[in-house]
Amino acid sequence: MDKRKRYTPEEKIKILREILEDGKSISQIAEKYGLHPNNLFKWRKQLFEGGIKTFEIKRDDISGKAEGRKINFLEEKIRQKDEVIAELAAELLDLKKNYSGRI
């Protein structure tokens, strides 16, 4: 009973590179490595679907700065609202103290 050969990600890329860069056919490569062509199609599909993540590089230095600015902006907005609330509460307290009950 034959054991299946397990290919590392590096080996898969090397094999796919022969197809994509060297222009060899899938059937040639499948025969060369003793693979079923469906495996190569599946690997190629995974490569292209995973390739999207490669180009979605998230720069922590930029996103961190933007997040810091957003946090500072929101903290300032909260501080301003707290000041307005404190002012209104003081005004209400003053009105209650000076209210004589006459309308």
N, C-alpha and C positions, 0 to 999 in steps of 0.2 A: 504494500500500500504506500503510495507516494505521499509525502508530506508537502503541503503547499508552501511555496516560497513566499515569505512576507517581505515586502519592499518598504524600505524606510522612505520618509518624505523626500530626502535628498535623492534617492534612487529614482523615485517617481518623477521628480523634476528633470533629472538627467534624461530619462526615457522620453518624457514629453518634449524636451528641448530638441531631441532628434527629429521629432515630427514637425514641430513648429518652426524651428530655425533652419534645419537642414533640408526640410521639404520632403522627407521620406514619408511613404504612405503608412497608414495605420496597420495595414495587413503585413507590410514588410517588418515593422517593428514588433508586432505581435508574434510573428514567426521567429524573429531573431531572439526574443526573450522568452518564448514559450508561454505567451499570455493569450488570453481570449481578447479579441478586439473590443468587446463590450467593456472590459476593464479599462482599456485606454480611453474610450469615450467617457466613461464615468470619471476617471481621473482628470481628464481635460475639462469636463463640466465643473468639477470641484475647484480646479485651478482658477477658472474664470470667475466663478461665483465668490471664491475667497479673495480674488484679486481686488475686489471692490474695497475690502478692508485695508488693503495696502495703500490705496490712494486716499483713504479717509484718515490721514495722519492728524491726530489731535495734538496741537502744540500746547503743552501745559503752561509754558511761560506766558503765552498770549491769553489763553482762556483763564488762567489764574488771575491775571491782571484785570481782565474784564469782569470776572466774578467779584474781585475786590472792589472795583469801582461801583458795581451794582449794589454790593452790601453797604458801602459807604453812603450811597445815594438813598437807599431805603432807611438806613439808620437816621440820616438827617431828616428825612420826611417824617419819621416817627417822632423825632425830637420836636419838630415844628408843630405837629398835631398835639403832642403833650403840652406844649406851651399854650396853645389855643384852648385846650380843655382846662388847664389850670386857670387861665384868665377868665373863662366863662364861669368856672366854679367859684372863683373869688367874687365875681360880679353878682352871681346868684346869692351867695352868702351875705354880701353887703345889702342886697335888696331885701332879703329876709330879715336882717337886723333892723332895717329902717322902715319896714312895713308896719304901719300902725293899724291896719285892719279896716281902714276907711277906703271906700271906692268913690 
